[in-house]
Amino acid sequence: MRRKAGTLLSIEIAILQVGMALLPGSDPEFHGYAIAREIRDQEGARSLTAHGTLYRALERLEIRGLLASRWEDPEIAAAEERPRRRMYRVTAEGEAAIQAVRESAKQPAKALKRGLAAS
């Protein structure tokens, strides 16, 4: 079954929500492992089925223009004695997409309240 064009999967929504939560901070960029850890912490016992799932979702979001990415400065990684990371940030389009998801989540509740008030 194919998903409807323009819709976001739950993992994609979680990635954008975590990325948006980072915006008020000093560094709005995040890397895959940090996002996986944050999603795991927010979701409680539920975790990602595999990191490949996360990285495919990051790639889909970037292709759609909802995320932008760059490779970290190699000197930073070398100083910390680790491989370079791919750094992601939520774009303006990503902000709009997550806002639309939040708004659509409110709509059924409003409709239900109107329906209950009418009865």
Order of alpha helices (4+ residues) and beta strands (2+ residues): alpha-beta-alpha-alpha-beta-alpha-beta-alpha
